[in-house]
Amino acid sequence: MKRKNTLNNLMMNNQRKTPVYQTIITDLAITGNISREDAEMLLGYKIPAYLKAPDGSDINTFSEKEGD
């Protein structure tokens, strides 16, 4: 049987407020998988510069690589 989308806007908005969602979006931005601007738009706030990826790299490291 095919799976069906069970999400609605209310459920999605509630999930966006959770620490897990915020962590995932922040990690995606720190690792360069999504742009910092897109991540900050989704989160509704600026990502602090002191946050690091699990390997110890920060968002500026990946931003510099994109410019190369």
ZAMARGU-4260 file (C-alpha; in steps of 0.2 Angstrom, whole numbers, plus 5000, padded with zeros to 4 digits):
<rodrens>
0) 5000/5000/5000 | 5006/5017/4996 | 5010/5029/5010 | 5001/5045/5011 | 5006/5062/5018
5) 4998/5065/5035 | 5006/5082/5038 | 4997/5098/5039 | 5002/5116/5041 | 4998/5116/5060
10) 5008/5100/5063 | 5023/5107/5053 | 5023/5124/5062 | 5023/5115/5079 | 5038/5104/5073
15) 5048/5119/5067 | 5048/5125/5085 | 5057/5110/5092 | 5075/5109/5096 | 5077/5094/5084
20) 5071/5103/5069 | 5082/5118/5074 | 5097/5107/5076 | 5095/5099/5059 | 5093/5115/5050
25) 5108/5123/5059 | 5119/5108/5055 | 5113/5108/5037 | 5119/5127/5036 | 5135/5124/5045
30) 5140/5110/5034 | 5136/5120/5018 | 5121/5109/5013 | 5109/5124/5013 | 5114/5142/5013
35) 5115/5151/5029 | 5102/5164/5023 | 5090/5150/5019 | 5093/5142/5036 | 5090/5158/5045
40) 5074/5162/5035 | 5067/5145/5040 | 5073/5147/5058 | 5067/5165/5060 | 5084/5170/5068
45) 5102/5172/5065 | 5113/5157/5067 | 5126/5161/5080 | 5144/5161/5074 | 5150/5150/5089
50) 5140/5135/5084 | 5151/5121/5077 | 5148/5105/5066 | 5151/5088/5075 | 5169/5088/5067
55) 5173/5105/5075 | 5171/5116/5059 | 5160/5131/5059 | 5149/5139/5046 | 5162/5151/5040
60) 5174/5137/5035 | 5161/5130/5023 | 5156/5148/5017 | 5174/5151/5012 | 5174/5134/5002
65) 5159/5139/4992 | 5168/5155/4985 | 5183/5144/4979
</rodrens>
